[in-house]
Amino acid sequence: MSILDAPIARLDGTSATLGEITGGKPALLVNVASKCGLTPQYTALEQLHEQYADRGFSVIGIPCNQFGGQEPGTSDEIAEFCSATYGVTFPMTEKVEVNGDGRHPIYAELAKVPDEEGEAGDVQWNFEKFLIAADGKVISRFRPGVTPDDQRLVDGVERLTSGS
């Protein structure tokens, strides 16, 4: 089973699979939070989404409240914050757990993927990023400190979208 087949609701609560949310196109999956020191990354995530949307690429925000309780809001509060504060237009999913016994099936697969240093395992913090191909294959894993405009990440997006 591909991670694209995994069920995950949209932020508005409607049922979907990850594949339906990505539209079968390359995407950057990011566990996001509204009250984190890294929350300003929303600006660069939105810019990345807008820059490559015409090539069939999307950022997908996946809210998580596991790190310091930094995403405590309801779905409506998260949507309002992201829209009003950062102008977010990219798709967002329901709030999920990315680590531990309640880890969402998508993150059960993503956690197996090593980062640039060859380390797999638990998500370290908010704003960890996973670049996936249209077929759901995980291409790269970027730890939270790698910003959305980091050249390594942008180069990965370029490679995935150059044939689109």
C-alpha positions as CSV (number, residue, x, y, z in Angstrom):
1,M,0.0,0.0,0.0
2,S,1.2,3.5,-0.9
3,I,1.0,6.3,1.6
4,L,-1.2,7.9,-1.0
5,D,-3.9,5.3,-0.1
6,A,-3.9,6.2,3.6
7,P,-7.1,7.9,4.8
8,I,-6.7,11.3,6.3
9,A,-9.4,13.9,6.6
10,R,-9.1,17.4,5.2
11,L,-8.9,20.3,7.8
12,D,-12.6,20.9,7.2
13,G,-13.3,17.3,8.3
14,T,-14.2,15.8,4.9
15,S,-12.9,12.3,4.3
16,A,-10.1,11.9,1.9
17,T,-6.9,9.9,1.2
18,L,-3.5,11.5,1.0
19,G,-3.6,10.8,-2.8
20,E,-6.8,12.8,-3.1
21,I,-5.4,15.7,-1.2
22,T,-2.1,15.7,-3.3
23,G,-4.1,15.2,-6.5
24,G,-1.6,12.5,-7.5
25,K,1.1,15.2,-7.9
26,P,4.4,15.8,-6.1
27,A,4.1,17.3,-2.7
28,L,5.9,18.5,0.4
29,L,4.3,17.1,3.6
30,V,4.9,19.3,6.6
31,N,3.8,18.8,10.2
32,V,2.8,22.3,11.1
33,A,1.9,24.2,14.3
34,S,0.5,27.7,14.9
35,K,2.4,28.6,18.2
36,C,5.9,27.5,17.4
37,G,9.1,29.4,17.0
38,L,9.2,27.9,13.5
39,T,5.7,29.0,12.6
40,P,7.0,31.8,10.4
41,Q,8.0,29.1,7.9
42,Y,4.4,29.3,6.8
43,T,5.4,32.3,4.7
44,A,8.1,30.4,2.8
45,L,5.9,27.3,2.5
46,E,3.1,29.4,0.9
47,Q,5.7,31.0,-1.5
48,L,7.0,27.5,-2.5
49,H,3.4,26.3,-3.0
50,E,2.6,29.3,-5.2
51,Q,5.8,29.2,-7.2
52,Y,5.4,25.5,-8.2
53,A,1.6,25.1,-8.3
54,D,1.5,25.6,-12.0
55,R,3.9,22.6,-12.3
56,G,1.5,20.4,-10.4
57,F,3.3,20.7,-7.0
58,S,1.6,21.3,-3.6
59,V,2.6,21.9,-0.1
60,I,0.4,19.9,2.3
61,G,0.1,21.1,5.9
62,I,-0.5,18.4,8.5
63,P,-1.2,20.0,11.9
64,C,0.2,18.3,15.0
65,N,0.0,19.2,18.7
66,Q,2.6,16.7,20.0
67,F,5.5,19.2,20.4
68,G,5.0,21.5,23.4
69,G,1.2,21.7,22.8
70,Q,2.0,24.3,20.0
71,E,-1.1,23.4,17.9
72,P,-3.9,23.5,20.4
73,G,-6.6,25.0,18.2
74,T,-9.7,23.5,16.6
75,S,-9.7,22.9,12.9
76,D,-11.6,26.2,12.4
77,E,-9.1,28.1,14.5
78,I,-6.2,26.5,12.6
79,A,-7.7,27.4,9.3
80,E,-8.5,31.0,10.4
81,F,-5.0,31.5,11.8
82,C,-3.2,30.1,8.7
83,S,-5.4,32.1,6.3
84,A,-5.4,35.4,8.2
85,T,-1.8,35.4,9.4
86,Y,0.1,33.8,6.6
87,G,-2.3,33.8,3.6
88,V,-2.1,30.0,3.4
89,T,-3.8,28.6,0.3
90,F,-2.2,25.1,0.3
91,P,-4.2,22.1,1.5
92,M,-4.3,21.3,5.2
93,T,-5.4,18.0,6.8
94,E,-6.9,17.1,10.1
95,K,-4.6,17.3,13.2
96,V,-2.7,14.0,13.7
97,E,0.0,12.5,15.8
98,V,3.3,12.0,14.1
99,N,5.1,10.0,16.8
100,G,4.2,7.4,19.4
101,D,1.5,4.7,19.7
102,G,-1.1,7.0,18.1
103,R,1.1,7.8,15.1
104,H,-0.9,8.3,11.9
105,P,-0.3,5.6,9.3
106,I,1.2,8.2,6.9
107,Y,3.9,9.0,9.5
108,A,4.4,5.4,10.3
109,E,5.8,5.1,6.8
110,L,7.5,8.5,6.8
111,A,9.4,7.8,10.0
112,K,11.2,4.9,8.2
113,V,12.8,7.4,5.8
114,P,16.3,8.6,6.7
115,D,17.3,12.3,6.6
116,E,20.4,13.7,4.9
117,E,22.6,12.2,7.7
118,G,21.0,8.8,7.2
119,E,18.9,9.0,10.4
120,A,15.4,7.6,10.3
121,G,12.9,7.5,13.2
122,D,10.6,9.9,15.0
123,V,9.8,13.3,13.8
124,Q,12.0,15.7,15.8
125,W,9.8,18.8,16.0
126,N,7.2,20.9,14.2
127,F,7.9,21.7,10.5
128,E,9.7,18.5,9.6
129,K,9.3,18.1,5.8
130,F,9.0,15.1,3.5
131,L,9.2,15.6,-0.3
132,I,7.2,13.0,-2.1
133,A,6.9,12.1,-5.8
134,A,3.5,11.8,-7.6
135,D,3.5,8.1,-6.9
136,G,3.9,8.6,-3.2
137,K,7.6,7.6,-3.1
138,V,9.4,9.6,-0.4
139,I,12.3,11.4,-2.1
140,S,13.8,13.4,0.7
141,R,13.4,14.2,4.4
142,F,14.3,17.6,5.8
143,R,14.5,18.2,9.5
144,P,12.7,21.2,11.1
145,G,15.6,23.6,10.8
146,V,15.7,23.3,7.0
147,T,13.6,26.2,5.8
148,P,11.3,25.8,2.8
149,D,13.5,28.2,0.7
150,D,16.7,26.1,1.5
151,Q,18.4,25.4,-1.8
152,R,18.5,21.6,-1.1
153,L,14.8,21.5,-0.7
154,V,14.1,23.8,-3.7
155,D,16.4,21.7,-5.9
156,G,14.4,18.6,-4.9
157,V,11.1,20.3,-5.9
158,E,12.8,21.4,-9.2
159,R,13.8,17.9,-10.0
160,L,10.3,16.5,-9.2
161,T,8.5,19.2,-11.2
162,S,10.8,19.7,-14.2
163,G,9.0,17.1,-16.3
164,S,5.5,18.3,-15.5
